[in-house]
Amino acid sequence: MTYRDQYVSYVNMVEERMEALLPKSENAYADGSIPARLCDSMRYSLFAGGKRVRPVLLLSTCDMLGGDIEQAKTPAAALEMIHTYSLIHDDLPGMDDDDYRRGRLTNHKVYGVGHAILAGDGLLNYAYECLLQHALSHPENLEGHVKAAAVIAQRAGVTGMIAGQSLDLLSEHMPAEAERLQYIHTHKTADLLTAPLLAAAWIAGAEEKTRVALTRFGAAVGIAFQIDDDLLDLEGDAKALGKLTGMDAQRGKMTWPSLFGVKEARNRSRELWEEAERVLACFGDRAWFLREFVQQLRNRTK
């Protein structure tokens, strides 16, 4: 199977599981079901497309480690719900105040600010509900699933992604500072790219040295991904990206190009992508998909 075919296969697995977990609701206020308007707003953003990078990382890593990929599908879908909630909230007027995401109106522009907040809250809480119910349905691997859920919660939480977002907001229009910038992007971006790797490792029952290697890989990929994102905001094509460019500068965001310049930002990105590839050497041929994954992310234009 080619890389592209395998990627599409993973995405299809995620889409099918998300559809099963969050089907359309026709109920206005029936007990035990999601109210229709809330469900519509949750689905609007969850099924808005995108590369499904994080769930694909979880499924492909589980495959690489010889785990049961069927057990990884619900955690992968739940992780995408968490990522989607963060995007909904990022776009709100109190955060980045964006009108477009993935080429169409953001959630709050369609459903209003109140329901966008609730859609984000709904996706976050429902993700953990799905994770825990899934863990209970696999008593033979209960510890693995609980630890997978715990690492996702931690990396997405108040010492992870949310911590990075908090400092990102506080740092707007402040002088750029290397240590602060590293902290922001380690947690705002890299944590939610490391979470699927470690969750897959726990589900597959991998040993500690494997988790250490995957943590290094996730950190390198996450920071490189964010540097490239900063560069795309500066130089990318708004139509291809599906959102306005030049917004980091308008908001006074602390970015790699603003601190180090475009040339040095590109150099640092290259070094980190190369580091990610070096880490994969310990997995040998089993890491063929992740190697290609790195190359595709590294060469992205949107």
N, C-alpha and C positions, 0 to 999 in steps of 0.2 A: 504494500500500500504506500502511495506517495504521501509526502508531508501534507499536502493540501487535502487529500482525501481523508487522512486521519484527523486533521483539524476539523473538517466539516462533520465528520462522524462524532467527535467530541461535542461540538456545538449542538448537533441534533439531539444528543443525549440530554444535554442541559435544557434545551428548549422543551423537549417532551416532559422532563421531570417538573419544570416550572409550570407548565400548562396543567399537569396533573395536580400539583400542589395549590395552584392559584387559578382555578377555572373562573370563567365569567359568572357573575352573580346576578340573578333576576330579582332577588329579595330586597325589599325596601327596609324592612326591620324585623325579619324573622330571627328568632333566637337560634344561636348555633351557626349562623352563616354571616358572612361579611356583608354589610349594607352595600347595596348596588353602587351608589356614588363613590364610596370609599374604595370598593374593589376596582371600579373603572379607573380611578386615578392611580391606584397602585399598579395596575396592569399597563396603563398608558406609558409609564416610564420603564417598567420592567421589560416590556416587549418592544421597546423603541429601537432595537437593533444593537449595534456595537459588536466588538470583536470577541466578547466573552472571555477575555484574557485570564481572569482569575479562576473561573471554574475549569477552563481548559488546562491551566496549570495543575489544578488539583487532580483531575482525571488522568492526565498524562503522567504525573509523578506517581500516582497509585499504580498505574500500568507498569512503569519502569521498575518499581519496587516489588512487583509480583503480587500486589494486593488484589482484592476482589473489587472490580470496578463497579459492580452493581451496588456495593455498600457505599461507594463514593459519590453516587449520583445526587442523592438528597443533600449531603453537605456542600456539594458544588453548587447546586441550585440555591441553597440558603446563603452561601457566600455572595452570589450575584445579587440576591435581594439586599444584603447589607451594603454592597457597593452602590446599588441603585439608590437606596435611601440617602447615602452620603451625597450623591449627585443632586438629588432633589433639593436637599437642604443647602448645598453649596450654591445653587442657583437663586435662592431666595433673596429678596431685597436686603435683608439684614446681613447677608453674606456677600456673595459676588454679584448679585443683582443681574443675572443673565437672562436674556430673552429667548435664546435659542440653545438647544442641546441636540447634537446628532442630526442637525439639519431641520429641526422642527421646533415649534414653540415649547418652552419649558413648562413644567407641570403647573406652576403657579399662574402662568399666563392663560392656561386653559381652565383650570379648576379653582383658581383663587388661592391666595396665600394660606388661608386657614386649612383648606383641604390638602394643599401640597404638604403642609407640616404634618397633617394626620396621615397622609399617604406614606411619607418617610417614616414616621413613627410606626405605622402599621407594618411596613416591610421589615423594619428592624426587629420588632417584637415577634412577628410571625416567623422570621428566619430562625430565631432561637427556639420557638415552639417546635418547628420542624426538626431542628437538630436534636432536641431532647427526645421527642417522640421516636425519632429514627434510632437513637441510641438504645432506647428501651426495647425496640423491636429486634435488637441484635444482642441478646444476653451473652452469646458466645464471644462477643467482641465488645462488651460494654465498656471496659476500661479504655480501649482504643478510641471509641467514639466519644466518650466523655472528655478525654484529653484533646481530641480534635476540636470539639466544641469549645473547650476552655482556651485553646490557643487562638482560635478565631475571635472569641470574645475579647481576649486580652489585646490582640493586635489591632482590633477595631475600636478599642475602648479608650479610657481616660489616660492611659499611659502609652497608647498607641496612636491610631489615626486621629482620634479626637484631640489628643494632646498636640499633635502636629498642626491641626487646623486652628486650635486656639492660639498657638504662638504665631501662626501665619497671620491671623487677624490682628494680633497685638503689634506685629512688626511692620504693618503698613506705614509707609512714609517715614520709616526710621532708617538711619544709615545702615548700609549692608554690613554684615558681620559674619565671618566664615563659620564660627562655631554654632551660632544661632541658625544659620541657613542649613547646615548639616543636620541639626536636630529636627528642624521643620520637615525636611524632605525625607529623612529616615523614617519619621513616624507618619507624616501625612500621606506619603506615597509608598515607600518601601515596605512598611509593615503589612499592608493589605496585599502585597505581592509575595511576601514571605509566608503569610498565614496559610494559603492553600498548599504550599510545599510541606509545611510541618503537619498540617491536618492529614494530608495523604500519608505521611510517614507514620503517624500514629495509627491510622486505620489499617495500614499494611503491616504494622508490627515491626517497623525498622529499628535498628539499633542506634545508640546515641551518636556514634561517629557519622552516621548517615544524616542525622538531624543537624549536626554541626555543619556539615558540608552544605546542606540545603539552606541553612540560615545564611551562610556566606554568599551563596549563589543569589538568594533573594535580595540581600542587601545591595549587592553589586547591580543587579538588574533594576531594582527599584530606583536607586539614585541616577543611574544612566538614563532610565526612562523619563525621570523628572527633568533632568538637564535637557534632554531632547525636546520635552514638552515646552520648556522655557524658550528654547530656540525656535520651535515652531510658532509659538505665540508672537515671536519677534519677526520671523521671516516667512512663516507658512502662508498657504493660500486659504482664505476664509471659507471659500466654497467647498474645497476639499475637506477641510476640518469640520465643517458643519456648525461653526460658531465664529463669532467675531474674533479677530486677532488684534494684537496691540493692547489688550486689556490689562495685562500685568503692569505695564508702565502707567496706564491711566489710574490704576488703583494704588500705585506706589508699592507694588509687591517686591519682596526681596527675592531675587532670582540669581541663578548662576551667571548669566551674561551681564547682569547689572553689577555684580561683585567682581567678576574676573575678566569680563570682556568675552566677546563671541569666540575668538580664537582659542583662548584657554578653556572655555566651556566645552568646545568641541574636543579638545585634547583630553580633558578629563572624562568626557563621555566615552571616548574611544578606549581609554585605559580601563574603565569599569566594564565595558562589554568584553574586552579581552580577559579580564579577571574572571568574569562569569564563565567564559568558555574554559578557562584553566581549571576551575573548580569541578566542572563536569567530567574531567579526565578520570576521576576515581570511579566513575560509573561505567566506563568503557563504552561498548557498543549499545548498551541498554539506553544510553542518553541521546540516541540519534534524534529523537523528536525535539527534546529540549535544546539541542545544538541548533537545529534549524529554526526553532522558535526564537532563539537569541538573534539569529541572523535576520529574521523577518522584522522583529521589533527594532533592531538596530537600523534598518533601512527604511523605516516607515516615513511616510510623508503626511500622515493625518492621524 
